[in-house]
Amino acid sequence: MSATDSAPKWHRSKGAIAVAFAVSVIGGVAFATDRSPETSTIERLKTRLPKTQVSKVDCKVVDGLCEVTAGNNLFYVDRSGRYLVIGRVYDMETRQDLTATRLLEINPDTLVGGAAKANAAPDRGDAPLTSADRPAVPTTPKHLSLAGLPKDGAIVWGNPQGKTVTVFSDFECGYCKALSNALVSLNVRVVERPISALNTRALSNQVYCAKDRVKALHSAYAREPLGTSASCNTSGLDANERFAKANGLQGTPVLVRGDGAVMEGFRSAELTAAFIAGSKS
């Protein structure tokens, strides 16, 4: 017998569903059901994923989906509790990675950012999906050689005498903005290579072609007007994006130390400083 077959009969009966959401009138007093979508979803998950310890369910984040927190894991289900969704949710109006934001709230030390991935598997004991069934998620390499990248395409800023860190970024990425602020405080030399992870190539072109690229970079992160920029040769930005695609950089920010070590996503200034300090260059 499957988990679905063993579900309570009211879950599969149209009549019972109607009763569950009806308002009963007894003795002239109306009694409305207090079963929220979150309560219903939790009950269904107990049946279908009995070994998963659900910490929180929120059905108000995305219309039609419930966000499920299980320890440090995050996944989504539809309100019927039948379909389980693993992946990221973006708000295309605010250009915010909702999944990344929640993962950072759950665990501030989690590597998240534009490249955040919901570590969204329910407890493997439930095995709603086998490992073979789960979609393959490209992983960012632990080391990268930047030797093949041209000098063009980079915006260099910060302390010329500080340790160098290369950052693949997107100017609409909130975590890239947070990282930029942290790097300012760390007094390092930053080689910033914009990539259009969020379909923002036009903005990258505008910053790169600005008379003062560094000023334009920080203005872009601050959502300040950039003014008009003359056209320029943006083949270096093309090279950045080809490099990112060839090396599996799925999002931003991605930091590369002088020795090629890679850190994906945003962490605190202290952890970022420790990562950069590990480089000999």
Phi and psi in degrees as GROMACS dihedral restraints (atoms count N, CA, C in turn):
[ dihedral_restraints ]
;  ai    aj    ak    al  type     phi  dphi    fc
    3     4     5     6     1   -80.8    20    10
    4     5     6     7     1   166.0    20    10
    6     7     8     9     1   -61.2    20    10
    7     8     9    10     1   -32.4    20    10
    9    10    11    12     1   -68.3    20    10
   10    11    12    13     1   -41.9    20    10
   12    13    14    15     1   -64.5    20    10
   13    14    15    16     1   -30.6    20    10
   15    16    17    18     1   -86.3    20    10
   16    17    18    19     1    -1.1    20    10
   18    19    20    21     1   -64.4    20    10
   19    20    21    22     1   151.3    20    10
   21    22    23    24     1   -54.8    20    10
   22    23    24    25     1   143.3    20    10
   24    25    26    27     1   -62.9    20    10
   25    26    27    28     1   -25.8    20    10
   27    28    29    30     1   -65.3    20    10
   28    29    30    31     1   -23.7    20    10
   30    31    32    33     1   -69.0    20    10
   31    32    33    34     1   -29.0    20    10
   33    34    35    36     1  -105.3    20    10
   34    35    36    37     1    -5.6    20    10
   36    37    38    39     1   -98.1    20    10
   37    38    39    40     1   123.5    20    10
   39    40    41    42     1   -61.9    20    10
   40    41    42    43     1   -39.6    20    10
   42    43    44    45     1   -63.3    20    10
   43    44    45    46     1   -42.4    20    10
   45    46    47    48     1   -67.2    20    10
   46    47    48    49     1   -36.5    20    10
   48    49    50    51     1   -62.5    20    10
   49    50    51    52     1   -40.7    20    10
   51    52    53    54     1   -61.7    20    10
   52    53    54    55     1   -40.1    20    10
   54    55    56    57     1   -66.6    20    10
   55    56    57    58     1   -40.1    20    10
   57    58    59    60     1   -61.8    20    10
   58    59    60    61     1   -30.7    20    10
   60    61    62    63     1  -105.0    20    10
   61    62    63    64     1     4.6    20    10
   63    64    65    66     1   -78.5    20    10
   64    65    66    67     1   161.3    20    10
   66    67    68    69     1  -104.0    20    10
   67    68    69    70     1   120.9    20    10
   69    70    71    72     1   -91.8    20    10
   70    71    72    73     1   141.1    20    10
   72    73    74    75     1  -118.0    20    10
   73    74    75    76     1   114.8    20    10
   75    76    77    78     1  -124.2    20    10
   76    77    78    79     1   121.1    20    10
   78    79    80    81     1    60.4    20    10
   79    80    81    82     1    32.4    20    10
   81    82    83    84     1    80.3    20    10
   82    83    84    85     1     3.4    20    10
   84    85    86    87     1  -110.4    20    10
   85    86    87    88     1   130.6    20    10
   87    88    89    90     1   -88.2    20    10
   88    89    90    91     1   133.6    20    10
   90    91    92    93     1  -119.9    20    10
   91    92    93    94     1   110.1    20    10
   93    94    95    96     1   -91.9    20    10
   94    95    96    97     1   141.4    20    10
   96    97    98    99     1   -62.6    20    10
   97    98    99   100     1   142.5    20    10
   99   100   101   102     1  -105.2    20    10
  100   101   102   103     1    18.5    20    10
  102   103   104   105     1   -77.4    20    10
  103   104   105   106     1   108.9    20    10
  105   106   107   108     1   -81.9    20    10
  106   107   108   109     1   162.0    20    10
  108   109   110   111     1   -57.3    20    10
  109   110   111   112     1   -35.6    20    10
  111   112   113   114     1   -64.2    20    10
  112   113   114   115     1   -43.7    20    10
  114   115   116   117     1   -63.1    20    10
  115   116   117   118     1   -44.2    20    10
  117   118   119   120     1   -63.0    20    10
  118   119   120   121     1   -41.8    20    10
  120   121   122   123     1   -65.0    20    10
  121   122   123   124     1   -41.5    20    10
  123   124   125   126     1   -60.6    20    10
  124   125   126   127     1   -42.1    20    10
  126   127   128   129     1   -64.3    20    10
  127   128   129   130     1   -40.6    20    10
  129   130   131   132     1   -68.4    20    10
  130   131   132   133     1   -36.9    20    10
  132   133   134   135     1   -66.8    20    10
  133   134   135   136     1   -33.5    20    10
  135   136   137   138     1   -61.1    20    10
  136   137   138   139     1   -33.7    20    10
  138   139   140   141     1   -77.6    20    10
  139   140   141   142     1   -43.0    20    10
  141   142   143   144     1   -91.3    20    10
  142   143   144   145     1   -26.7    20    10
  144   145   146   147     1  -130.6    20    10
  145   146   147   148     1    65.6    20    10
  147   148   149   150     1   -63.5    20    10
  148   149   150   151     1   -22.9    20    10
  150   151   152   153     1   -94.4    20    10
  151   152   153   154     1    -2.1    20    10
  153   154   155   156     1   -88.9    20    10
  154   155   156   157     1   123.5    20    10
  156   157   158   159     1   -87.0    20    10
  157   158   159   160     1    98.5    20    10
  159   160   161   162     1   -78.8    20    10
  160   161   162   163     1   125.0    20    10
  162   163   164   165     1   -88.9    20    10
  163   164   165   166     1   -36.9    20    10
  165   166   167   168     1  -159.7    20    10
  166   167   168   169     1   145.5    20    10
  168   169   170   171     1  -128.9    20    10
  169   170   171   172     1   130.6    20    10
  171   172   173   174     1  -131.2    20    10
  172   173   174   175     1   113.1    20    10
  174   175   176   177     1   -98.7    20    10
  175   176   177   178     1    13.1    20    10
  177   178   179   180     1  -105.1    20    10
  178   179   180   181     1    -7.3    20    10
  180   181   182   183     1   -71.8    20    10
  181   182   183   184     1   -49.7    20    10
  183   184   185   186     1  -128.8    20    10
  184   185   186   187     1   129.4    20    10
  186   187   188   189     1   -59.8    20    10
  187   188   189   190     1   124.0    20    10
  189   190   191   192     1    92.7    20    10
  190   191   192   193     1   -11.2    20    10
  192   193   194   195     1  -124.3    20    10
  193   194   195   196     1   152.6    20    10
  195   196   197   198     1  -114.6    20    10
  196   197   198   199     1   129.1    20    10
  198   199   200   201     1   -84.3    20    10
  199   200   201   202     1   126.0    20    10
  201   202   203   204     1  -115.2    20    10
  202   203   204   205     1   123.7    20    10
  204   205   206   207     1  -103.1    20    10
  205   206   207   208     1   127.3    20    10
  207   208   209   210     1  -132.1    20    10
  208   209   210   211     1    93.3    20    10
  210   211   212   213     1    66.8    20    10
  211   212   213   214     1  -124.2    20    10
  213   214   215   216     1   -93.2    20    10
  214   215   216   217     1     7.8    20    10
  216   217   218   219     1   -99.8    20    10
  217   218   219   220     1   153.4    20    10
  219   220   221   222     1  -139.4    20    10
  220   221   222   223     1   130.3    20    10
  222   223   224   225     1  -150.0    20    10
  223   224   225   226     1   178.4    20    10
  225   226   227   228     1  -131.0    20    10
  226   227   228   229     1   147.8    20    10
  228   229   230   231     1  -135.0    20    10
  229   230   231   232     1   155.7    20    10
  231   232   233   234     1   -77.7    20    10
  232   233   234   235     1   169.3    20    10
  234   235   236   237     1   -71.5    20    10
  235   236   237   238     1   -13.9    20    10
  237   238   239   240     1   -80.7    20    10
  238   239   240   241     1   -13.2    20    10
  240   241   242   243     1    74.8    20    10
  241   242   243   244     1    12.8    20    10
  243   244   245   246     1   -91.1    20    10
  244   245   246   247     1   -40.9    20    10
  246   247   248   249     1  -105.5    20    10
  247   248   249   250     1   131.7    20    10
  249   250   251   252     1  -109.2    20    10
  250   251   252   253     1   131.3    20    10
  252   253   254   255     1  -117.9    20    10
  253   254   255   256     1   126.1    20    10
  255   256   257   258     1  -113.8    20    10
  256   257   258   259     1   124.7    20    10
  258   259   260   261     1   151.4    20    10
  259   260   261   262     1  -166.3    20    10
  261   262   263   264     1  -102.4    20    10
  262   263   264   265     1   149.5    20    10
  264   265   266   267     1  -117.5    20    10
  265   266   267   268     1   123.9    20    10
  267   268   269   270     1  -108.1    20    10
  268   269   270   271     1   140.4    20    10
  270   271   272   273     1   -94.3    20    10
  271   272   273   274     1   109.3    20    10
  273   274   275   276     1   -76.6    20    10
  274   275   276   277     1   -15.0    20    10
  276   277   278   279     1   -79.7    20    10
  277   278   279   280     1   -46.3    20    10
  279   280   281   282     1   -90.7    20    10
  280   281   282   283     1    -6.3    20    10
  282   283   284   285     1    56.3    20    10
  283   284   285   286     1    43.6    20    10
  285   286   287   288     1  -116.6    20    10
  286   287   288   289     1   136.6    20    10
  288   289   290   291     1   -84.4    20    10
  289   290   291   292     1    99.9    20    10
  291   292   293   294     1   -66.1    20    10
  292   293   294   295     1   -35.2    20    10
  294   295   296   297     1   -66.8    20    10
  295   296   297   298     1   -44.0    20    10
  297   298   299   300     1   -61.8    20    10
  298   299   300   301     1   -41.0    20    10
  300   301   302   303     1   -60.3    20    10
  301   302   303   304     1   -45.1    20    10
  303   304   305   306     1   -67.7    20    10
  304   305   306   307     1   -39.3    20    10
  306   307   308   309     1   -62.8    20    10
  307   308   309   310     1   -37.4    20    10
  309   310   311   312     1   -68.2    20    10
  310   311   312   313     1   -35.4    20    10
  312   313   314   315     1   -65.9    20    10
  313   314   315   316     1   -40.9    20    10
  315   316   317   318     1   -65.9    20    10
  316   317   318   319     1   -44.9    20    10
  318   319   320   321     1  -143.8    20    10
  319   320   321   322     1    99.3    20    10
  321   322   323   324     1   -59.3    20    10
  322   323   324   325     1   -21.0    20    10
  324   325   326   327     1   -89.9    20    10
  325   326   327   328     1     0.8    20    10
  327   328   329   330     1   -70.5    20    10
  328   329   330   331     1   139.6    20    10
  330   331   332   333     1   -73.5    20    10
  331   332   333   334     1   106.1    20    10
  333   334   335   336     1  -135.1    20    10
  334   335   336   337     1   170.6    20    10
  336   337   338   339     1   160.9    20    10
  337   338   339   340     1  -158.9    20    10
  339   340   341   342     1   -57.6    20    10
  340   341   342   343     1   -25.7    20    10
  342   343   344   345     1   -94.1    20    10
  343   344   345   346     1    10.9    20    10
  345   346   347   348     1   -59.9    20    10
  346   347   348   349     1   140.8    20    10
  348   349   350   351     1  -119.9    20    10
  349   350   351   352     1   134.1    20    10
  351   352   353   354     1   -63.9    20    10
  352   353   354   355     1   120.4    20    10
  354   355   356   357     1   -79.5    20    10
  355   356   357   358     1    59.1    20    10
  357   358   359   360     1   -93.0    20    10
  358   359   360   361     1    29.0    20    10
  360   361   362   363     1   -86.8    20    10
  361   362   363   364     1   133.0    20    10
  363   364   365   366     1   -61.1    20    10
  364   365   366   367     1   165.4    20    10
  366   367   368   369     1   -46.8    20    10
  367   368   369   370     1   130.3    20    10
  369   370   371   372     1   -61.3    20    10
  370   371   372   373     1   -17.7    20    10
  372   373   374   375     1   -62.9    20    10
  373   374   375   376     1   -27.2    20    10
  375   376   377   378     1   -80.2    20    10
  376   377   378   379     1   -30.9    20    10
  378   379   380   381     1    44.3    20    10
  379   380   381   382     1    53.0    20    10
  381   382   383   384     1   -65.1    20    10
  382   383   384   385     1   -25.2    20    10
  384   385   386   387     1  -130.2    20    10
  385   386   387   388     1   138.4    20    10
  387   388   389   390     1   -77.8    20    10
  388   389   390   391     1   162.5    20    10
  390   391   392   393     1   -61.4    20    10
  391   392   393   394     1   -30.2    20    10
  393   394   395   396     1   -71.0    20    10
  394   395   396   397     1   -27.8    20    10
  396   397   398   399     1   -82.5    20    10
  397   398   399   400     1   -23.6    20    10
  399   400   401   402     1   -69.7    20    10
  400   401   402   403     1   140.5    20    10
  402   403   404   405     1   -64.0    20    10
  403   404   405   406     1   141.8    20    10
  405   406   407   408     1   -72.5    20    10
  406   407   408   409     1   130.2    20    10
  408   409   410   411     1  -110.5    20    10
  409   410   411   412     1   115.7    20    10
  411   412   413   414     1   -58.7    20    10
  412   413   414   415     1   139.9    20    10
  414   415   416   417     1  -108.2    20    10
  415   416   417   418     1   144.4    20    10
  417   418   419   420     1   -74.3    20    10
  418   419   420   421     1   134.1    20    10
  420   421   422   423     1   -63.6    20    10
  421   422   423   424     1   153.8    20    10
  423   424   425   426     1   -79.4    20    10
  424   425   426   427     1   -22.2    20    10
  426   427   428   429     1  -136.9    20    10
  427   428   429   430     1   143.7    20    10
  429   430   431   432     1  -136.3    20    10
  430   431   432   433     1   139.9    20    10
  432   433   434   435     1   -96.5    20    10
  433   434   435   436     1   126.5    20    10
  435   436   437   438     1   -96.8    20    10
  436   437   438   439     1     9.3    20    10
  438   439   440   441     1   -60.9    20    10
  439   440   441   442     1   -30.7    20    10
  441   442   443   444     1   -80.8    20    10
  442   443   444   445     1    -6.8    20    10
  444   445   446   447     1   -84.0    20    10
  445   446   447   448     1   135.4    20    10
  447   448   449   450     1   -71.7    20    10
  448   449   450   451     1   162.8    20    10
  450   451   452   453     1   -63.5    20    10
  451   452   453   454     1   -37.5    20    10
  453   454   455   456     1   -63.5    20    10
  454   455   456   457     1   151.2    20    10
  456   457   458   459     1    99.4    20    10
  457   458   459   460     1    -7.6    20    10
  459   460   461   462     1  -107.1    20    10
  460   461   462   463     1   144.4    20    10
  462   463   464   465     1  -115.6    20    10
  463   464   465   466     1   112.6    20    10
  465   466   467   468     1   -98.5    20    10
  466   467   468   469     1   128.6    20    10
  468   469   470   471     1  -149.3    20    10
  469   470   471   472     1   172.7    20    10
  471   472   473   474     1    96.9    20    10
  472   473   474   475     1  -156.7    20    10
  474   475   476   477     1   -82.2    20    10
  475   476   477   478     1   114.5    20    10
  477   478   479   480     1   -61.3    20    10
  478   479   480   481     1   -22.1    20    10
  480   481   482   483     1   -96.2    20    10
  481   482   483   484     1    -3.4    20    10
  483   484   485   486     1   -82.4    20    10
  484   485   486   487     1   172.5    20    10
  486   487   488   489     1   -64.9    20    10
  487   488   489   490     1   146.1    20    10
  489   490   491   492     1   -94.9    20    10
  490   491   492   493     1   135.5    20    10
  492   493   494   495     1  -134.6    20    10
  493   494   495   496     1   133.7    20    10
  495   496   497   498     1   -95.4    20    10
  496   497   498   499     1   135.5    20    10
  498   499   500   501     1  -125.7    20    10
  499   500   501   502     1   123.3    20    10
  501   502   503   504     1   -91.6    20    10
  502   503   504   505     1   122.6    20    10
  504   505   506   507     1  -141.0    20    10
  505   506   507   508     1   169.4    20    10
  507   508   509   510     1  -136.0    20    10
  508   509   510   511     1   131.8    20    10
  510   511   512   513     1   -70.9    20    10
  511   512   513   514     1   -11.4    20    10
  513   514   515   516     1   -98.7    20    10
  514   515   516   517     1     3.4    20    10
  516   517   518   519     1   -87.2    20    10
  517   518   519   520     1   117.1    20    10
  519   520   521   522     1   -61.4    20    10
  520   521   522   523     1   -35.3    20    10
  522   523   524   525     1   -72.9    20    10
  523   524   525   526     1   -28.2    20    10
  525   526   527   528     1   -66.5    20    10
  526   527   528   529     1   -39.6    20    10
  528   529   530   531     1   -61.8    20    10
  529   530   531   532     1   -45.7    20    10
  531   532   533   534     1   -62.6    20    10
  532   533   534   535     1   -40.7    20    10
  534   535   536   537     1   -64.5    20    10
  535   536   537   538     1   -42.4    20    10
  537   538   539   540     1   -57.9    20    10
  538   539   540   541     1   -43.7    20    10
  540   541   542   543     1   -62.8    20    10
  541   542   543   544     1   -39.3    20    10
  543   544   545   546     1   -65.8    20    10
  544   545   546   547     1   -41.3    20    10
  546   547   548   549     1   -66.6    20    10
  547   548   549   550     1   -32.6    20    10
  549   550   551   552     1   -58.4    20    10
  550   551   552   553     1   -43.7    20    10
  552   553   554   555     1   -72.5    20    10
  553   554   555   556     1   -20.0    20    10
  555   556   557   558     1   -88.0    20    10
  556   557   558   559     1    -7.7    20    10
  558   559   560   561     1    59.2    20    10
  559   560   561   562     1    45.2    20    10
  561   562   563   564     1  -110.3    20    10
  562   563   564   565     1   171.1    20    10
  564   565   566   567     1   -94.9    20    10
  565   566   567   568     1   121.7    20    10
  567   568   569   570     1  -110.3    20    10
  568   569   570   571     1   126.6    20    10
  570   571   572   573     1  -106.4    20    10
  571   572   573   574     1    98.2    20    10
  573   574   575   576     1   -93.7    20    10
  574   575   576   577     1   127.3    20    10
  576   577   578   579     1  -120.2    20    10
  577   578   579   580     1   100.2    20    10
  579   580   581   582     1   -66.6    20    10
  580   581   582   583     1   138.6    20    10
  582   583   584   585     1  -131.8    20    10
  583   584   585   586     1   153.4    20    10
  585   586   587   588     1   -93.9    20    10
  586   587   588   589     1    64.4    20    10
  588   589   590   591     1   -64.4    20    10
  589   590   591   592     1   -29.7    20    10
  591   592   593   594     1  -111.5    20    10
  592   593   594   595     1    29.4    20    10
  594   595   596   597     1    60.7    20    10
  595   596   597   598     1    47.7    20    10
  597   598   599   600     1  -120.1    20    10
  598   599   600   601     1    34.5    20    10
  600   601   602   603     1   -60.6    20    10
  601   602   603   604     1   -36.9    20    10
  603   604   605   606     1   -59.6    20    10
  604   605   606   607     1   -40.1    20    10
  606   607   608   609     1   -68.2    20    10
  607   608   609   610     1   -40.6    20    10
  609   610   611   612     1   -59.4    20    10
  610   611   612   613     1   -43.9    20    10
  612   613   614   615     1   -59.8    20    10
  613   614   615   616     1   -42.6    20    10
  615   616   617   618     1   -63.7    20    10
  616   617   618   619     1   -43.2    20    10
  618   619   620   621     1   -66.7    20    10
  619   620   621   622     1   -45.3    20    10
  621   622   623   624     1   -66.4    20    10
  622   623   624   625     1   -32.5    20    10
  624   625   626   627     1   -90.4    20    10
  625   626   627   628     1     1.2    20    10
  627   628   629   630     1   -67.1    20    10
  628   629   630   631     1   152.3    20    10
  630   631   632   633     1   -61.4    20    10
  631   632   633   634     1   -42.2    20    10
  633   634   635   636     1  -114.0    20    10
  634   635   636   637     1    94.8    20    10
  636   637   638   639     1   -63.6    20    10
  637   638   639   640     1   -40.5    20    10
  639   640   641   642     1   -65.2    20    10
  640   641   642   643     1   -44.7    20    10
  642   643   644   645     1   -62.4    20    10
  643   644   645   646     1   -42.0    20    10
  645   646   647   648     1   -64.6    20    10
  646   647   648   649     1   -37.4    20    10
  648   649   650   651     1   -59.0    20    10
  649   650   651   652     1   -51.0    20    10
  651   652   653   654     1   -69.4    20    10
  652   653   654   655     1   -31.9    20    10
  654   655   656   657     1   -66.5    20    10
  655   656   657   658     1   -38.2    20    10
  657   658   659   660     1   -63.2    20    10
  658   659   660   661     1   -43.7    20    10
  660   661   662   663     1   -64.7    20    10
  661   662   663   664     1   -33.8    20    10
  663   664   665   666     1   -82.8    20    10
  664   665   666   667     1     1.1    20    10
  666   667   668   669     1    60.9    20    10
  667   668   669   670     1    33.0    20    10
  669   670   671   672     1   -93.2    20    10
  670   671   672   673     1   151.2    20    10
  672   673   674   675     1   -59.2    20    10
  673   674   675   676     1   138.3    20    10
  675   676   677   678     1   -97.5    20    10
  676   677   678   679     1   -13.8    20    10
  678   679   680   681     1    74.8    20    10
  679   680   681   682     1  -167.9    20    10
  681   682   683   684     1   -91.1    20    10
  682   683   684   685     1   145.4    20    10
  684   685   686   687     1  -123.8    20    10
  685   686   687   688     1   140.2    20    10
  687   688   689   690     1   -71.6    20    10
  688   689   690   691     1   156.9    20    10
  690   691   692   693     1   -71.0    20    10
  691   692   693   694     1   151.8    20    10
  693   694   695   696     1  -151.5    20    10
  694   695   696   697     1   176.4    20    10
  696   697   698   699     1   -77.4    20    10
  697   698   699   700     1   113.1    20    10
  699   700   701   702     1  -108.1    20    10
  700   701   702   703     1    23.8    20    10
  702   703   704   705     1   -63.5    20    10
  703   704   705   706     1   -26.5    20    10
  705   706   707   708     1   -64.6    20    10
  706   707   708   709     1   -35.9    20    10
  708   709   710   711     1   -67.5    20    10
  709   710   711   712     1   -36.6    20    10
  711   712   713   714     1   -58.6    20    10
  712   713   714   715     1   -42.9    20    10
  714   715   716   717     1   -63.6    20    10
  715   716   717   718     1   -39.4    20    10
  717   718   719   720     1   -57.8    20    10
  718   719   720   721     1   -45.8    20    10
  720   721   722   723     1   -71.6    20    10
  721   722   723   724     1   -36.4    20    10
  723   724   725   726     1   -63.8    20    10
  724   725   726   727     1   -41.5    20    10
  726   727   728   729     1   -63.3    20    10
  727   728   729   730     1   -44.6    20    10
  729   730   731   732     1   -61.8    20    10
  730   731   732   733     1   -44.2    20    10
  732   733   734   735     1   -65.7    20    10
  733   734   735   736     1   -43.1    20    10
  735   736   737   738     1   -65.4    20    10
  736   737   738   739     1   -28.0    20    10
  738   739   740   741     1  -107.1    20    10
  739   740   741   742     1    13.2    20    10
  741   742   743   744     1    71.4    20    10
  742   743   744   745     1    27.5    20    10
  744   745   746   747     1   -82.7    20    10
  745   746   747   748     1   100.5    20    10
  747   748   749   750     1   -84.4    20    10
  748   749   750   751     1   -14.9    20    10
  750   751   752   753     1  -161.8    20    10
  751   752   753   754     1  -164.8    20    10
  753   754   755   756     1  -138.8    20    10
  754   755   756   757     1   157.0    20    10
  756   757   758   759     1   -85.0    20    10
  757   758   759   760     1   157.1    20    10
  759   760   761   762     1  -130.6    20    10
  760   761   762   763     1   125.7    20    10
  762   763   764   765     1  -104.2    20    10
  763   764   765   766     1   139.2    20    10
  765   766   767   768     1  -127.6    20    10
  766   767   768   769     1   121.0    20    10
  768   769   770   771     1   -74.8    20    10
  769   770   771   772     1   171.6    20    10
  771   772   773   774     1   -61.1    20    10
  772   773   774   775     1   -27.6    20    10
  774   775   776   777     1   -92.2    20    10
  775   776   777   778     1     6.8    20    10
  777   778   779   780     1    92.8    20    10
  778   779   780   781     1    -6.5    20    10
  780   781   782   783     1   -66.0    20    10
  781   782   783   784     1   145.4    20    10
  783   784   785   786     1  -117.4    20    10
  784   785   786   787     1   138.2    20    10
  786   787   788   789     1  -127.3    20    10
  787   788   789   790     1   123.2    20    10
  789   790   791   792     1   -97.9    20    10
  790   791   792   793     1   133.1    20    10
  792   793   794   795     1    90.9    20    10
  793   794   795   796     1  -177.7    20    10
  795   796   797   798     1  -102.8    20    10
  796   797   798   799     1   134.2    20    10
  798   799   800   801     1  -128.7    20    10
  799   800   801   802     1   177.4    20    10
  801   802   803   804     1   -62.6    20    10
  802   803   804   805     1   162.9    20    10
  804   805   806   807     1   -59.2    20    10
  805   806   807   808     1   -36.7    20    10
  807   808   809   810     1   -65.2    20    10
  808   809   810   811     1   -44.8    20    10
  810   811   812   813     1   -70.9    20    10
  811   812   813   814     1   -35.2    20    10
  813   814   815   816     1   -65.4    20    10
  814   815   816   817     1   -41.9    20    10
  816   817   818   819     1   -61.2    20    10
  817   818   819   820     1   -41.5    20    10
  819   820   821   822     1   -65.2    20    10
  820   821   822   823     1   -38.7    20    10
  822   823   824   825     1   -63.6    20    10
  823   824   825   826     1   -48.3    20    10
  825   826   827   828     1   -65.0    20    10
  826   827   828   829     1   -36.9    20    10
  828   829   830   831     1   -64.9    20    10
  829   830   831   832     1   -21.1    20    10
  831   832   833   834     1   -71.3    20    10
  832   833   834   835     1   -10.5    20    10
  834   835   836   837     1   -82.4    20    10
  835   836   837   838     1   144.5    20    10
  837   838   839   840     1   -85.2    20    10
  838   839   840   841     1    -9.7    20    10
